[in-house]
Amino acid sequence: MAGELGHCRVMTEAGEYSVEQLASGESIRLRGLKTPQDLYRAGSYLGMGLAWAVNLFNPNRIWLAGQMINNPDYHKGCIDTLKQLALTAPMTEVKIARVDDMETLVCRGLQVLLRQ
């Protein structure tokens, strides 16, 4: 199962935004976020969206892709928040990995689906 978490809404002290507006590489660049704390916080918004997915769908795998996920502060914010907000039982079963080859991600997923 794959989905688009970017359009999930998040309430912040500054108002309501989509995860994409808070956590995408483009939004981080446009807002000039560069400090470790800012990047951690941006990653935490992605972690919130992923926690919703874990709580709703109980996946057995989460694949993280994109240039921002390679930033250690962003990645840590994402994973820390995911672990804090997701239900314990599903989190013990889910495997989280990074995708190194984003260009073929969809093709590889389709290949697995066709084999089934």
Secondary structure, DSSP 8 states (H G I E B T S, - for coil): ----GGG-EEEETTEEEEHHHHHSHHHHHHHT--SHHHHHHHHHHHHHHHHHHHHHH--SEEEE-SSGGGSHHHHHHHHHHHHHHS-HHHHHH-EEEE-S-GGGHHHHHHHHHHH-
